[in-house]
Amino acid sequence: MKVDTRSLRQALIIEGINVSKCFLNGCKKQDNIEIHHIVPQKAKQLVRFNINDTNNLIPLCKNSSQYCREN
């Protein structure tokens, strides 16, 4: 089941995660922050947890998101 970004963002806020800045160490960006899945949604059949659980979500800027995809 696909969950909208607003709901994912709100779930992280409830958990005390600052979603207004990038989570990647050393990154200071605070604009264009998106919520990303650590384990990609396309792998949800391969895991035994809710893919949208807050433990699998991370706020990242576009540059950090691209870096994580490439490395």
Beta strands, then each sheet from edge to edge (+ up, - down):
strand 1: 34-37
strand 2: 57-60
sheet 1: 1+ 2-
end
